[in-house]
């Protein structure tokens, strides 16, 4: 389609300047429409669908329950900002390295930055990791228990 318009533009360029301008405008409009549609598709695929799947609370989670309130009360130690919500936090396998925690994310061990470790009670009985739904950015890590 675009090739046909370019060919028509080339023929018109030789014959009539106004017709060539109209064809150039039409090509530019088609390009903008295609770019917008492509952008929407890319955004939906890269953000919309994964966020919908990963941003949902765990099955059976009640944000208004006492445990849901506990999740809402979690704060990032380094900034004081919330650790996000129950939708961003999940039980996680972890281990203690020499001087820091590591968590298993997507089959590999990732060091938890010390400033992201929340030292407080953990009523879940499991280590909890709060991270961005589409990334490995760690907001908070609560060990299973403090000894």
C-alpha positions, -999 to 999 in steps of 0.1 A, spaced: 0 0 0 28 24 10 48 14 -21 19 22 -43 15 57 -28 52 64 -31 50 54 -68 20 76 -72 38 104 -55 68 101 -77 46 102 -108 27 132 -95 58 150 -85 68 151 -121 34 163 -132 16 184 -105 30 198 -72 -4 201 -55 -12 164 -62 22 154 -49 16 174 -17 -17 156 -12 -1 122 -16 27 131 8 1 142 34 -18 109 29 14 89 34 22 108 66 -13 103 80 -11 65 73 23 64 90 10 82 121 -20 58 123 3 28 120 27 42 146 -2 48 171 -16 13 165 18 -2 169 24 17 201 -9 6 216 -1 -31 208 34 -28 222 21 -12 254 -6 -38 259 18 -67 253 46 -53 274 27 -37 303 -11 -44 302 -12 -82 300 17 -90 324 6 -64 349 -29 -78 350 -16 -113 356 11 -103 381 -6 -74 398 -35 -95 411 -35 -105 448 -26 -141 455 -55 -165 453 -76 -164 484 -60 -131 496 -84 -107 513 -69 -71 513 -92 -62 542 -82 -92 564 -57 -88 593 -30 -103 571 -40 -79 542 -37 -50 567 -2 -63 577 8 -62 540 -5 -26 537 15 -16 567 48 -26 553 72 3 546 104 4 527 131 9 553 153 32 532 125 56 520 95 51 543 73 46 513 49 17 512 61 -16 499 32 -15 475 3 -38 482 -6 -74 487 -7 -77 449 31 -70 447 41 -92 476 45 -130 475 60 -158 496 95 -165 484 122 -190 488 153 -174 505 186 -182 520 211 -164 542 244 -157 526 275 -146 546 262 -111 553 230 -107 534 198 -124 522 192 -139 488 159 -147 472 150 -171 443 136 -151 414 128 -168 382 152 -197 390 182 -177 401 194 -163 434 193 -125 437 209 -105 465 185 -85 486 198 -50 491 202 -45 529 182 -13 528 152 -33 516 151 -57 545 122 -51 568 130 -62 604 96 -67 621 72 -95 629 60 -116 601 27 -134 607 27 -153 574 52 -179 584 70 -174 551 96 -150 538 78 -122 518 92 -104 488 75 -73 474 87 -63 440 76 -46 408 52 -68 389 71 -66 356 106 -64 370 130 -77 396 131 -44 414 128 -52 451 107 -29 472 108 -49 505 119 -82 519 106 -96 551 124 -127 564 103 -156 576 113 -149 612 137 -128 631 160 -147 655 
